[in-house]
Amino acid sequence: MTRQLALMAGVAALAGTAGLTALVRPSLARRALRLPDAEPTVYGLRIGGMMLLALGLFLGGFAAVATLAGTA
């Protein structure tokens, strides 16, 4: 695995972990970001968490496919 693919896999893992945390436990993300305890905040954190989780899945998938295809 080249350095670029390792970096992409690392960013994918970080984005996926942060997104899953914000999606499943928005109260933890809300306290970490010091956001107010309101219903729109929870919705926003869940939407942002899903976007980060999708980013992690796509980056991780592309890194895995590139490694398996032997392009690296």
Buried (B, 14 or more C-beta within 10 A) or exposed (E): EEEEBEEBBEBBBBBBEBBBBBBEEBEEBBEEEEBEEEEEBBEBBBEBBBBBBEBBBEBBEBBBEBBEEEEE
